[in-house]
Amino acid sequence: MTALAILAVAVLAALGAGILVRRNEGRVRESAPKPAVTDTAAESPRLALLAAAGVVPGRPAVLHFSADWCGPCAAVRRVVSAVVAELATAPAPPLDIEVDIDANPDLARELNVLSLPTTFLFDSTVREMFRISGVPKAVDLRTSLAPLTVSGAAE
């Protein structure tokens, strides 16, 4: 009987931990405030890696890391594609950039990507504004991205 009680407590603890971990999944989190990107020596490796991936000054960007073996990454691809298509007529339409984590480990390391899928929203000055772990909700992604697509936003 004691073993059954211990098992029940362990199952409840695991369930509670799972709920706590998953409650933040897919939520858009504001990134720590950082100054606009300048061409300093400290920023140049980051800038070079972002530029090689397609994140360039002048346009906001949605950068999402994926891999062939990542099931949820397909859902992120669909959500991001739909939201970017909706904002295609904005003054500064966002770029949709998908990066394979296996092919670009240096960029993943630079941006501290610890799990897949992970999505970043950059403003037109290549400043990281938001980070999303997991599959974002389309409405949350749209709400966060729309202000970045206004010409001159966050500059």
C-alpha positions in Angstrom: 0.0 0.0 0.0 2.9 2.4 0.8 4.4 1.7 -2.7 1.1 2.7 -4.3 0.9 5.9 -2.3 4.5 6.8 -3.3 3.7 6.0 -6.9 0.6 8.3 -6.8 2.6 11.1 -5.3 5.3 10.7 -7.9 2.7 10.7 -10.7 1.1 13.9 -9.3 4.5 15.6 -8.9 5.4 14.7 -12.5 2.0 16.0 -13.7 2.5 19.3 -11.8 6.0 19.7 -13.2 4.7 19.1 -16.7 2.0 21.7 -16.4 4.5 24.3 -15.1 6.9 23.6 -18.0 4.2 23.7 -20.7 2.4 26.8 -19.5 5.2 29.0 -21.0 5.4 27.0 -24.3 4.4 29.0 -27.3 4.1 32.3 -25.3 5.7 35.4 -26.8 8.3 36.7 -24.4 9.8 40.1 -24.7 13.6 39.9 -25.0 15.8 41.7 -22.6 16.2 45.3 -23.8 19.3 45.7 -25.9 20.6 48.8 -27.7 20.1 49.0 -31.4 22.8 47.1 -33.3 25.9 49.1 -34.1 28.9 48.0 -36.0 31.1 47.4 -33.0 33.6 44.6 -32.7 31.6 42.8 -30.0 28.5 42.8 -32.2 30.1 41.9 -35.6 30.1 38.1 -35.1 26.4 38.2 -34.2 25.6 40.6 -37.1 27.6 38.5 -39.5 25.7 35.3 -38.5 22.3 37.0 -38.6 23.2 38.6 -42.0 24.2 35.2 -43.4 20.9 33.8 -42.3 19.0 36.7 -44.0 18.3 39.1 -41.1 19.2 42.5 -42.5 18.7 46.1 -41.4 15.6 47.8 -42.9 13.1 45.0 -42.5 11.7 43.2 -39.5 12.3 39.5 -39.5 10.8 36.3 -38.0 13.7 33.9 -37.6 12.6 30.4 -36.6 14.9 27.5 -35.9 13.9 24.0 -37.0 15.2 20.6 -38.0 14.1 17.7 -40.2 13.5 15.6 -37.1 11.4 18.2 -35.3 7.7 17.5 -35.5 6.4 20.8 -34.0 8.6 22.8 -36.3 6.1 22.1 -39.2 3.4 23.8 -37.1 5.6 26.8 -36.5 6.3 27.0 -40.3 2.6 27.1 -41.0 1.8 29.7 -38.3 4.7 32.0 -39.3 4.0 31.7 -43.0 0.3 32.6 -42.5 1.1 35.6 -40.3 3.8 36.9 -42.5 1.5 36.6 -45.5 -1.1 38.6 -43.7 1.4 41.4 -43.1 2.8 41.4 -46.6 1.1 44.7 -47.5 2.5 46.5 -44.4 4.9 49.4 -44.9 7.8 47.3 -43.8 6.7 43.6 -44.4 8.5 41.1 -42.3 10.9 38.5 -43.6 10.2 34.8 -42.9 13.5 33.1 -42.3 13.7 29.4 -41.3 17.1 28.2 -40.1 18.1 24.5 -39.8 19.7 24.2 -36.4 21.9 21.3 -37.6 23.2 23.3 -40.5 23.7 26.5 -38.5 24.9 25.6 -35.0 27.0 28.8 -34.6 23.9 31.0 -35.0 21.9 28.8 -32.6 24.7 29.0 -30.1 25.0 32.8 -30.5 21.2 33.2 -29.9 21.2 30.7 -27.0 18.7 28.3 -28.7 18.3 25.4 -26.2 15.3 23.6 -27.7 13.2 23.4 -30.9 11.2 25.1 -32.1 12.5 28.5 -31.1 11.4 31.7 -32.9 12.8 35.2 -32.7 11.3 38.5 -33.8 13.8 41.2 -34.9 12.9 44.8 -35.6 14.2 46.7 -38.6 17.4 47.6 -36.7 18.2 43.9 -36.2 17.4 44.2 -32.5 15.9 41.1 -30.9 12.5 42.1 -29.6 10.7 38.8 -28.8 11.6 35.1 -28.3 9.1 32.2 -28.5 9.9 28.7 -27.4 7.4 26.2 -28.8 4.6 26.7 -31.3 3.3 30.3 -31.1 -0.3 31.2 -31.4 -1.0 33.1 -34.6 -2.9 35.9 -32.8 0.1 36.4 -30.3 2.6 36.3 -33.2 0.5 38.8 -35.2 0.1 41.1 -32.2 3.8 41.2 -31.5 4.9 41.5 -35.1 2.5 44.1 -36.4 4.0 47.1 -34.6 7.4 46.2 -36.1 6.1 46.4 -39.6 5.2 50.0 -39.4 7.8 52.1 -41.4 10.4 53.5 -39.0 9.2 51.4 -36.0 11.7 50.9 -33.2 14.4 52.9 -34.9 
